[in-house]
Amino acid sequence: MTGAAFADDIAACLPAPDGLVLLLADGAGARGCRAPRLLLGTVQRAVKAMETPPTGHDLAAILVAADAALHKADDGSTTAILGYLGGGRLTFVRVGDSEAWSRDEDGPVEISGGERNQRVGAGITDPSPCVIGASTDPIVIGSDGLWRYLWPENALALLKLSQGRSPAAALASAVQSRWGQLTDDLSVIVILPSP
């Protein structure tokens, strides 16, 4: 698994009981650059307190608690995908326009679900968990800075060409080389299937 983040975005993989907690956050608004870091702090504290693998509802509760704290402190807002990878599955919740994609027999398929029009720090409702079983295909979790400039089928195809490089860094480089510069914040996490 690899991750990359630029500017106000965060991509983090944190050790948790029997797996990893994944966070991808993309700040929004004038104070949005603070919100992903504050969310990361909330997630780190929650992971440190975990004694068992989190459920989807546990992940949703973390985002709801972070939302209340950010909203009360008026510290901006952020999109977020918060997940747990363990036990042969990926469980996650999404708030905002960051997306997760994989592939099935018909081609790329968005697996993110969740509330596209909400943000952590702006008064969210209870996010709905998604559970994805063991996959034989890569999963790409990215902020809008990735998906706005790189179609999912292109991103999944580029993973095969990233030999010797971090797949997440290869996707970020593809966006930058195609457009000459990064015109938006960008974060990405790539989950590769076990060989």
C-alpha positions as CSV (number, residue, x, y, z in Angstrom):
1,M,0.0,0.0,0.0
2,T,1.3,3.5,-0.8
3,G,0.1,7.0,-0.1
4,A,0.9,10.5,-1.3
5,A,-0.4,13.9,-0.4
6,F,0.3,17.4,-1.5
7,A,-0.5,20.9,0.0
8,D,-3.6,20.8,2.2
9,D,-4.5,17.2,1.7
10,I,-3.6,14.3,3.9
11,A,-3.1,10.6,3.1
12,A,-2.2,8.5,6.2
13,C,-2.0,4.8,7.0
14,L,-1.9,4.1,10.8
15,P,-1.3,0.7,12.5
16,A,-4.4,-0.5,14.2
17,P,-5.5,-3.8,15.9
18,D,-5.0,-6.5,13.3
19,G,-4.8,-4.1,10.4
20,L,-4.4,-0.5,9.2
21,V,-6.6,2.6,9.5
22,L,-6.5,4.7,6.4
23,L,-7.4,8.4,6.2
24,L,-7.6,10.6,3.1
25,A,-8.7,14.2,3.8
26,D,-9.0,17.3,1.5
27,G,-9.5,20.6,3.2
28,A,-12.1,23.0,2.0
29,G,-12.7,26.8,2.3
30,A,-10.4,29.5,3.7
31,R,-9.5,27.7,6.8
32,G,-9.7,24.3,5.2
33,C,-5.9,23.8,5.4
34,R,-6.2,23.3,9.2
35,A,-9.1,20.9,9.1
36,P,-7.3,17.8,7.6
37,R,-4.6,18.1,10.2
38,L,-7.1,18.4,13.1
39,L,-9.0,15.4,11.7
40,L,-5.8,13.4,11.5
41,G,-5.1,14.2,15.2
42,T,-8.6,13.0,16.1
43,V,-8.1,9.8,14.1
44,Q,-4.7,9.2,15.7
45,R,-6.1,9.5,19.2
46,A,-9.0,7.2,18.3
47,V,-6.6,4.6,16.8
48,K,-4.4,4.7,19.9
49,A,-7.4,4.0,22.1
50,M,-8.6,1.0,19.9
51,E,-8.4,-2.4,21.5
52,T,-10.2,-4.3,18.7
53,P,-10.6,-3.7,15.0
54,P,-13.0,-0.9,14.3
55,T,-16.4,-1.5,12.7
56,G,-17.9,0.7,10.0
57,H,-20.0,2.3,12.7
58,D,-16.9,3.0,14.8
59,L,-15.3,4.8,11.9
60,A,-18.5,6.8,11.3
61,A,-18.5,7.8,15.0
62,I,-14.9,9.1,14.7
63,L,-15.9,11.3,11.8
64,V,-19.0,12.6,13.6
65,A,-17.0,13.4,16.7
66,A,-14.4,15.2,14.6
67,D,-17.1,17.1,12.8
68,A,-18.5,18.4,16.1
69,A,-15.1,19.5,17.3
70,L,-14.2,21.2,14.1
71,H,-17.6,22.8,13.8
72,K,-17.5,24.1,17.4
73,A,-13.9,25.5,17.0
74,D,-14.8,27.0,13.6
75,D,-11.6,25.5,12.2
76,G,-12.7,24.9,8.6
77,S,-14.0,21.7,7.0
78,T,-12.6,18.8,5.0
79,T,-13.8,15.9,2.9
80,A,-12.7,12.5,4.2
81,I,-12.5,8.8,3.5
82,L,-11.7,6.9,6.8
83,G,-11.2,3.2,6.4
84,Y,-9.9,0.1,8.1
85,L,-8.0,-2.6,6.1
86,G,-7.9,-5.9,7.9
87,G,-9.4,-9.3,8.1
88,G,-9.4,-9.7,4.3
89,R,-11.7,-6.6,3.8
90,L,-11.8,-2.9,3.6
91,T,-14.4,-1.1,5.6
92,F,-14.8,2.7,5.2
93,V,-17.0,5.8,5.4
94,R,-16.9,8.8,3.1
95,V,-17.9,12.4,3.5
96,G,-17.4,14.7,0.5
97,D,-16.1,14.4,-3.0
98,S,-13.1,12.2,-2.5
99,E,-13.7,8.8,-4.2
100,A,-12.5,5.1,-4.1
101,W,-12.4,3.1,-7.3
102,S,-11.6,-0.5,-8.2
103,R,-12.4,-2.7,-11.2
104,D,-14.8,-5.5,-11.9
105,E,-15.4,-7.6,-15.0
106,D,-17.0,-4.6,-16.7
107,G,-14.3,-2.1,-15.9
108,P,-13.8,0.6,-13.3
109,V,-16.4,0.8,-10.5
110,E,-16.8,3.5,-7.8
111,I,-16.9,1.8,-4.4
112,S,-17.0,4.9,-2.2
113,G,-20.7,5.3,-1.5
114,G,-21.3,7.9,1.2
115,E,-22.4,11.5,1.4
116,R,-20.8,13.5,-1.5
117,N,-22.1,16.9,-0.5
118,Q,-21.1,17.0,3.1
119,R,-17.8,17.8,4.9
120,V,-16.4,17.1,8.3
121,G,-16.6,20.4,10.2
122,A,-19.8,21.5,8.5
123,G,-22.4,19.6,10.4
124,I,-22.5,16.1,9.0
125,T,-25.1,13.4,9.6
126,D,-24.1,9.8,10.4
127,P,-22.0,8.5,7.4
128,S,-23.0,5.1,6.0
129,P,-20.2,2.5,6.2
130,C,-19.2,0.5,3.1
131,V,-17.5,-3.0,3.2
132,I,-15.5,-4.4,0.4
133,G,-14.3,-8.0,0.5
134,A,-10.9,-9.2,-0.6
135,S,-10.1,-7.9,-4.0
136,T,-7.9,-9.2,-6.7
137,D,-7.7,-5.7,-8.2
138,P,-6.1,-2.5,-6.9
139,I,-8.2,0.0,-5.0
140,V,-7.4,3.7,-5.6
141,I,-8.7,6.2,-3.0
142,G,-8.2,9.8,-4.1
143,S,-9.2,13.4,-3.5
144,D,-10.9,15.4,-6.1
145,G,-7.5,16.7,-7.2
146,L,-6.8,13.3,-8.6
147,W,-10.2,12.4,-10.1
148,R,-10.8,15.8,-11.6
149,Y,-7.8,15.4,-13.9
150,L,-7.4,11.6,-14.3
151,W,-10.2,9.3,-15.3
152,P,-10.6,6.1,-13.1
153,E,-9.8,3.8,-16.0
154,N,-6.6,5.7,-16.7
155,A,-5.6,5.7,-13.1
156,L,-6.1,1.9,-12.8
157,A,-4.2,1.3,-16.1
158,L,-1.3,3.5,-14.9
159,L,-0.8,1.3,-11.8
160,K,0.4,-1.5,-14.1
161,L,3.0,0.9,-15.5
162,S,4.3,2.1,-12.1
163,Q,6.9,-0.7,-11.8
164,G,9.7,0.3,-9.3
165,R,7.8,3.5,-8.2
166,S,5.3,4.1,-5.5
167,P,1.9,3.7,-7.3
168,A,0.5,6.7,-5.5
169,A,3.4,8.9,-6.5
170,A,3.1,7.6,-10.1
171,L,-0.6,8.7,-10.2
172,A,0.3,12.1,-8.7
173,S,3.1,12.5,-11.3
174,A,0.7,11.6,-14.1
175,V,-1.6,14.4,-13.1
176,Q,1.3,16.8,-12.9
177,S,2.9,15.9,-16.1
178,R,-0.4,15.9,-18.0
179,W,-1.4,19.4,-16.8
180,G,2.1,20.9,-16.3
181,Q,1.4,21.6,-12.6
182,L,-0.8,20.6,-9.8
183,T,-3.8,22.9,-10.1
184,D,-5.6,21.5,-7.0
185,D,-4.5,19.7,-3.8
186,L,-4.0,16.0,-4.3
187,S,-3.9,13.0,-2.1
188,V,-4.1,9.3,-3.0
189,I,-3.9,5.9,-1.3
190,V,-3.3,2.8,-3.4
191,I,-4.2,-0.6,-2.0
192,L,-2.6,-3.4,-4.1
193,P,-3.9,-7.0,-3.8
194,S,-1.7,-9.5,-2.1
195,P,0.4,-11.5,-4.6
